[in-house]
Amino acid sequence: MKKILFIALFSLALLPASAGHPSLMLTHGGVETMRADRGKVPAFDASITRTLAGADAALAAPIVVPQPRDGGGGYTHERHKLNYYEMVDCGIAWQLTGDERYARRVADMLAAYADLYPTLGFHPVVLSKTPGRIFWQTLNESVWLVHTSMAYDCVYDFMTPAERERVERDLFRPMADFLMNGMEGNRENNKVFNRMHNHATWATSAVGMIGMAMGDSELVRMALYGTDGTGRNGGFLQQLDCLFSPDGYFTEGAYYQRYAIWPFMVFAQCIDHNMPELGIFDYRGGILKKAVSTLLQLAYEGRFMRFNDALEKGYDAQELVYAVNIAYHADPSNKQLLDVAARYQGWVLPSDAGYAVARDIARGEAQPLRFRSAVYRDGRNGDEGGVAVIRSTDPALNSAVTLKATSHGLSHGHYDKLTLAYYDNGSEVLADYGAARWLNIEAKYKGHYTRENRTFAMTTAAHNTLVVDERSHFGGDYAESMKHHSDILFADFSHAEWQAVAARETNACPGVAMQRTVAYVTAPFLQYPLILDLLRAESADEHRYDYPMWYCGQMVSVDFPYEKALGTMETLGDAEGYRHLWKQAWGRNERSGTSCFTWIRGDRFYSLSTATTPESEMVFAQTGANDPDFNLRTETVYMVRERAKRSHTFFSSLETHGTYDLQVEQSDNLTSSCEGVRLLCDTPDHTVALAEYKGGHRVVLCVANRTADADKRHKVKTSEGTFEWTGPCDVRID
């Protein structure tokens, strides 16, 4: 760090008034190559055609720079977004064609903003602690400046010195100062700019990029090292140090990693073009390249796994196009990135990086993206838990299981320690709700996170994990949750027949220790891989334990009697999360020690068989209660409830089975093979769990609850015999 700090400060001291233009996303050499190769690289030709179409559409319309009025999704918000996209298209079009009409459009629009910006106070929509001036929050202002910096860099040499002086004086410098320091009456921006958060990444990138475009080394210095210039109290490099784990996992989760990777990669590309001696793509062991690879792994069918405040986005999001293109340009040896660009994205950037991707796809250099089972550690030092992803050893089976055992995840985190999710056959099967938000749909709380995001989506009840006494983990207290993290106890992906991971959480529920072991088992007597889920709660006091499973699909059957609410429904409870659930059906199983619920998703069936007693209560519920504005999506949950228990272990077999073909009106293997699940031994030291299947087959999960020592031998006597194994876990398949 000290060496790179010295090099960077030396470089900044020598940064000329103009480092040459273009030099942010485009370079002189890159533009010359692109011009010379027009018509030779199909994917890049398509990108140029798309860019020119956008630029031509802009030329055909009048310049509109409206007085800010609307929140996310409203007219003025969207118009200002469209303006920066138009400026980028026109700036690139000018570079690639030399047609001055494009450059003039950018110059004239910048002049219009230079007229508007000095007249603005804070945005009239009050929804943020850091309101913007053009937009309702400062974040969007940063995004505007990131894009506009690219456009300004492209037309810099076209504009006259007087034009440049005016837009820099009346627009760019005041905006950069605003992003760093706010305005009188609200100085929160200074705190945000120097924070470790994706908003700060956008702000530092915006200030750094406009600083490079203007040749202002002081702005670049503050962008890299924070407003005090030390690199210890903020800045882009400290964000690289703090926001990613050594594995490239971003602390806010995959959805916000998708968003944050955009400014990280764009500013890094600008740094690499203007300050190559900094070696930004090798910084911290190549952390940005790792971050892109890890983000690609945290997806299923090209859609990011929904942890924390997440919506449904994937590889085709524009931020991923930027990230994949720039990552490949930085490391052309990673040919799997070409597969992502060709198979999922379908377009490339009209830039040096995009040209490299398109050229090498045309040369046939793409290699298939390979998914793997892995634990992605959380925390800057990799010691704050992590996310485990188990994938089938046979890619044709196309399934994945996740166990989330991370830190809270900053302001976008949820209260859901040890959450399970399951993806299969191209769909979510056991889902994480994600965020209660209708992004940029102004009629839905102006596109902001709805009130129900805190009262439902963030609560523990909205997740596939243990709920104690109907309270969210840490009581829904953000400050308390931020102090703690779960711990991955072990992960074993070395066996062809089974893979397993376990995690522990001791702080989320006062007086209760939680431990979850998930095994993914490929048994020759089952049609598809099996999931065994062992969720233990240890306490000296009595509690009510709920085991919710948010299933996607339609209920098919249960093997216990139940009562259905036919005329009216009541809420499942009064606590946050529960008060948003309509209680649809409830029942008990007095005849068997195993209760089975089967549902259908797509053309497959899924059966959850759980160890229960006659006192166990099974409940079906769906979202929508106490939701006057219809903000919540309709989702369904199956819940097993245990009352007045000190310690309790939920043990389940989740079986994937059968086919359903509507075209030929046939179904096959639509009932579960599981004949029962039970605990043979469950002590603080060891758990041995048995699942039995038709044909006399058995799967036994053996877990050491207190040690993950790979060399320690264990021996447990049970009514079904003695089980011996070495290491923290073993799975027996008979």
C-alpha positions, -999 to +999 in steps of 0.1 A: +000+000+000+028+025+009+045+018-025+014+023-045+005+054-025+040+069-033+036+061-070+001+075-071+010+108-054+040+112-076+019+106-107-007+131-095+019+157-090+029+153-126-006+150-140-006+176-169-034+202-173-047+180-201-036+144-203-049+142-239-084+135-251-101+111-252-085+093-223-112+080-200-131+051-217-117+058-251-081+064-262-066+080-294-051+046-304-084+028-297-104+053-318-080+049-347-083+011-346-121+012-343-123+035-373-100+013-394-118-019-385-153-007-393-171-036-410-146-062-398-159-071-363-196-078-363-204-074-326-186-041-325-202-029-357-235-036-340-224-015-310-214+014-332-247+012-351-266+013-318-246+042-306-251+062-338-288+055-337-289+070-302-269+100-312-290+106-343-322+104-323-307+130-300-299+153-329-335+150-341-350+163-309-347+197-291-324+200-260-346+197-229-330+204-195-360+207-172-363+222-137-360+192-113-394+182-099-399+144-099-386+114-079-373+082-094-393+073-125-409+107-129-405+128-161-377+152-150-357+123-134-359+102-165-352+132-188-320+140-170-310+104-172-317+103-209-297+135-214-265+119-200-270+088-222-275+111-252-243+130-244-223+098-242-237+085-275-230+118-292-195+121-277-185+087-290-202+093-323-181+125-327-149+105-320-158+077-344-172+097-373-158+132-370-192+147-376-192+180-357-230+179-352-225+153-325-199+173-307-220+205-309-249+187-294-228+178-263-214+213-260-248+229-263-264+206-237-235+212-213-241+249-218-277+244-209-268+226-177-243+253-169-272+278-170-294+256-148-271+243-122-262+275-103-299+282-099-306+250-081-311+244-044-319+210-030-343+188-050-379+193-040-386+156-034-375+149+002-368+112+006-331+112+012-307+124+039-284+134+011-307+151-015-293+160-048-299+191-069-307+177-103-320+144-088-338+135-056-306+119-041-270+127-045-263+092-057-280+099-090-260+131-093-228+111-091-241+087-118-249+117-140-214+131-136-197+097-143-215+096-177-212+132-185-174+131-178-171+105-205-190+127-229-169+158-220-137+139-224-148+130-260-156+166-271-130+184-250-109+193-280-139+204-300-151+229-275-135+263-274-115+274-243-142+298-234-169+271-236-148+248-215-140+275-189-178+282-185-190+246-181-161+239-157-168+270-136-206+269-135-212+231-137-184+207-132-165+223-103-196+232-083-210+197-089-178+180-078-177+202-047-214+194-040-207+157-042-178+160-018-192+186+006-230+192+001-244+227+005-251+249+034-278+234+055-268+198+046-232+187+048-240+150+048-223+146+015-189+149+031-197+120+053-210+100+023-180+108+001-156+094+026-177+064+036-172+028+027-204+024+007-215+021-029-228+057-029-193+068-021-179+047-049-201+065-074-191+099-058-154+093-058-155+079-094-175+109-106-151+134-090-120+115-101-133+112-137-142+149-141-109+157-125-091+137-151-112+152-179-104+187-167-067+179-159-074+188-122-049+167-101-064+179-068-098+165-076-082+132-087-062+131-055-093+135-033-112+109-053-084+084-047-075+093-011-105+110+004-110+147+011-081+148+036-058+132+010-044+106+034-060+075+020-069+065+056-103+083+059-119+076+026-113+075-011-115+050-039-085+030-029-097+026+007-130+014-008-111-013-026-095-023+007-126-023+028-157-032+007-144-064-008-133-096+009-101-113-003-123-135-025-139-105-042-172-107-023-189-072-019-203-068+016-237-056+005-244-088-015-245-097-052-273-073-062-254-043-049-221-057-061-237-056-095-244-019-090-211-010-074-190-028-099-200-003-125-182+028-110-154+006-097-146-008-131-153+025-150-130+046-128-104+019-128-104+019-166-099+057-165-071+053-139-054+027-161-055+049-191-043+080-173-021+066-146-010+031-158+019+031-134-006+028-106-014-008-117-050-005-106-061-038-119-033-055-099-041-036-068-047-058-037-039-090-056-062-081-086-092-075-063-113-059-091-108-089-114-117-112-086-148-092-078-161-096-114-154-133-114-171-137-080-201-117-090-205-140-121-204-170-098-232-156-075-258-161-102-281-187-114-292-188-151-276-154-155-297-139-127-280-127-095-289-146-063-311-124-042-293-116-009-303-085+011-320-056-008-321-072-042-343-071-073-342-094-102-312-084-123-286-104-141-257-105-166-276-085-192-277-054-169-257-025-185-234-024-155-223-060-161-216-052-197-192-024-185-177-047-159-172-077-182-158-057-211-133-038-189-123-069-169-115-087-202-096-057-215-075-057-183-070-095-184-074-111-219-064-145-205-099-149-189-117-162-220-148-172-200-157-135-199-161-137-237-187-164-232-207-141-208-206-113-233-216-134-262-242-157-246-259-134-220-253-098-230-255-096-267-237-062-270-204-046-262-193-011-252-183+013-280-149+016-263-114+002-264-126-025-240-157-034-260-137-036-292-113-061-276-142-083-265-160-082-299-127-088-317-118-119-297-154-133-298-151-130-336-118-149-335-136-178-317-116-174-284-146-177-260-145-205-234-176-217-215-183-201-182-177-227-155-195-227-122-182-242-091-191-249-055-173-224-032-175-203-001-171-166-007-157-150+024-171-117+038-152-089+054-121-070+043-099-097+059-122-126+049-130-133+086-167-122+088-185-153+076-195-157+040-218-171+014-216-207+004-228-219-030-231-256-037-236-267-073-240-301-088-209-319-100-229-326-131-237-293-149-266-309-168-285-311-135-285-273-133-291-268-096-276-247-068-280-243-031-269-213-011-263-207+026-259-171+037-238-166+068-223-131+064-221-098+082-251-075+080-242-059+047-244-022+055-277-003+051-290-027+025-286-058+047-314-080+060-319-097+093-316-133+080-287-152+094-282-187+080-307-183+052-311-211+027-321-208-010-325-234-037-324-230-075-333-258-099-344-265-135-339-229-144-360-214-116-360-203-079-375-231-058-369-218-023-365-181-027-352-150-009-378-123-011-352-096-018-364-060-017-399-045-014-393-019-041-407-009-075-376+007-090-383+040-108-421+034-109-430+067-094-465+057-084-449+032-061-435+054-034-417+074-061-396+044-070-380+043-036-379+014-011-414+011+002-423+012+039-429-026+037-392-031+029-384-026+066-416-040+080-415-072+059-387-077+033-359-071+058-374-091+086-363-126+094-398-140+088-394-132+051-365-156+048-358-193+049-342-194+083-349-198+120-373-173+136-373-172+174-403-158+193-415-141+161-387-115+164-363-105+137-326-113+143-310-086+165-345-073+171-343-056+137-316-032+152-292-022+124-265-009+147-265-041+167-265-063+137-236-044+122-215-055+152-217-092+144-213-118+117-220-155+114-192-180+110-187-207+083-177-238+103-167-260+074-173-266+038-165-299+020-169-300-017-145-328-023-168-358-028-185-369-059-217-382-041-221-354-016-211-318-007-218-301+026-214-268+044-222-256+080-224-222+097-231-210+132-247-178+146-247-170+183-257-133+185-288-129+164-313-142+190-305-135+227-298-168+245-301-189+214-273-204+194-281-214+158-263-239+137-272-250+102-257-279+081-268-283+045-258-314+025-263-318-012-265-355-020-264-374-053-280-408-045-283-434-072-318-444-061-332-409-065-341-391-097-323-358-088-299-347-061-313-344-026-309-316+000-306-325+037-312-295+060-302-296+096-311-265+116-303-266+153-314-241+180-298-244+215-311-225+245-315-228+282-349-211+280-382-219+263-389-203+230-412-205+200-393-216+170-405-211+134-390-228+104-403-209+073-397-221+037-407-196+010-416-219-018-421-209-055-448-227-073-482-243-065-491-266-036-498-302-047-504-322-015-496-327+022-497-359+042-514-344+073-549-331+079-553-293+078-580-267+080-582-240+052-595-205+057-623-204+032-643-173+040-620-149+059-583-149+067-564-134+097-528-123+100-503-148+112-492-125+140-487-089+151-449-087+149-431-071+120-430-096+091-459-117+106-485-089+104-480-089+066-489-126+063-524-139+057-528-173+075-543-195+048-542-230+063-530-248+094-527-284+106-510-310+127-497-345+121-506-369+150-499-401+131-464-398+119-430-384+129-425-370+095-447-343+077-444-340+040-454-310+017-452-313-021-454-285-046-448-281-083-426-255-100-424-256-138-424-293-148-409-307-116-422-316-082-405-308-048-412-325-015-401-312+019-402-339+045-396-326+080-393-344+114-423-333+135-443-344+166-480-343+173-474-309+189-458-294+158-480-270+138-478-266+101-489-233+086-495-220+050-494-182+046-490-156+019-480-120+018-505-091+014-519-083+049-516-048+062-504-037+028-528-009+018-509+001-014-503-034-028-465-029-024-457-065-016-455-092-043-477-122-036-454-149-022-462-181-003-446-197+027-449-231+044-439-230+081-433-256+107-438-242+142-426-255+176-438-240+208-423-240+244-390-256+234-356-250+248-334-266+223-348-279+190-335-293+158-354-291+125-344-318+101-357-320+066-352-339+033-359-317+002-364-341-027-366-330-063-386-355-084-410-362-112-420-346-145-452-329-156-459-326-193-490-305-200-488-310-237-492-347-235-511-345-202-489-368-183-472-367-149-446-391-136-431-398-102-452-371-086-450-384-050-420-383-027-398-413-022-391-402+014-406-426+039-394-407+070-367-385+086-356-387+122-327-378+145-308-408+158-286-386+180-287-349+187-264-336+215-243-305+218-214-325+204-229-346+176-259-350+154-267-381+134-298-377+112-314-404+091-336-401+060-353-432+046-365-437+011-385-463-008-367-496-016-350-497+018-326-469+009-311-446+035-290-414+037-274-407+070-259-372+078-233-372+106-222-339+120-197-328+147-213-298+162-184-284+182-153-289+161-143-285+124-110-303+129-105-323+097-084-349+115-106-355+146-123-389+147-158-392+160-178-422+173-215-421+181-237-450+193-274-449+182-304-472+181-294-478+144-259-488+152-226-471+158-214-443+134-177-434+130-162-407+109-133-384+106-137-347+102-166-324+109-191-342+086-199-374+068-228-387+046-236-423+043-256-434+012-271-469+013 
